[in-house]
Amino acid sequence: MNAMRRMALRTMTDRNRSWTAAWRSIVESPSHRAVHDLHLAAERGDGARVASLLAPNVAVVVDAGDEEHPRAHIVRGVDDAAMVLMHGLASRPGLVVLERPVNDQPGLILQRDGEPIAVMTIDFMARCAVVLWIRLHPAKLRHWNHV
């Protein structure tokens, strides 16, 4: 192999390593791992594990309203928040839960038949979920169809 080809291959390998490292830093961030752990624990109905990932003062805000009729329900406390999350993320036929950034925050997108039915963003402090925002209104989720 000539020197030019070796140099080109080395450059491509270095670029791939850089790209892989950048991607890994995003995918393997503490908040991404926490979202993944929360998703799996809730889906499996592991209440103790879900509770361990929540801050003692956790709040779940469920935004089910629209522009004309705003409706937000707030659930506070580890036990009630864990119950809401396990119910919403429980494995069901046709439900797909995707771990994706939502508005540059760790989050989950729930889909049924390829259409988003809920979007969740999660704020963390010290590796515990402090505030979880769940948006349910179809008009607010329309732009999530292309995720």
C-alpha positions, -999 to +999 in steps of 0.1 A: +000+000+000+014+033-009+020+062+015-009+083+001-034+055+007-022+048+042-025+085+050-060+087+036-071+056+055-055+070+087-074+103+082-107+085+077-101+063+107-093+094+128-125+111+116-145+080+124-131+078+159-139+115+164-174+111+152-179+079+173-165+096+204-189+126+199-219+103+194-209+081+224-206+112+246-242+121+237-257+087+239-238+077+270-244+109+290-257+104+325-291+119+317-295+096+286-287+066+308-312+079+334-339+082+308-331+047+295-332+033+331-365+051+339-381+040+306-372+003+312-381+003+349-415+019+342-422-004+312-414-035+333-435-022+363-405-021+386-419+005+410-389+004+434-365+011+405-386+039+391-389+055+426-351+053+430-346+074+399-369+102+411-360+131+433-379+133+466-397+165+455-404+152+419-433+167+400-450+152+369-468+179+348-493+164+324-503+190+298-535+177+282-550+210+271-549+231+240-545+269+233-582+276+241-586+252+270-553+249+289-553+219+313-523+208+333-524+182+360-496+181+385-486+150+404-461+155+432-442+130+453-422+098+445-451+073+450-477+091+429-451+100+402-439+064+399-475+052+396-482+077+367-450+068+349-455+030+352-491+034+340-481+056+310-450+036+300-464+001+306-458-022+277-490-024+255-497-038+220-490-011+195-473+013+219-437+023+210-416+043+233-386+061+217-358+076+237-351+108+220-340+144+228-370+166+230-363+204+228-326+196+235-335+178+267-336+141+274-370+127+267-393+100+255-418+100+226-447+076+228-462+065+195-491+044+184-493+033+148-464+056+140-482+087+153-470+105+185-495+103+213-473+118+240-440+136+244-421+136+277-392+158+287-372+152+319-353+176+340-325+161+361-307+172+392-280+150+407-290+121+384-326+121+397-356+132+377-370+164+393-396+175+368-412+154+340-433+173+315-458+151+295-476+167+266-507+149+253-526+173+230-526+161+194-522+196+179-491+202+200-476+169+188-482+173+151-446+183+144-434+151+161-447+130+133-413+132+116-392+119+145 
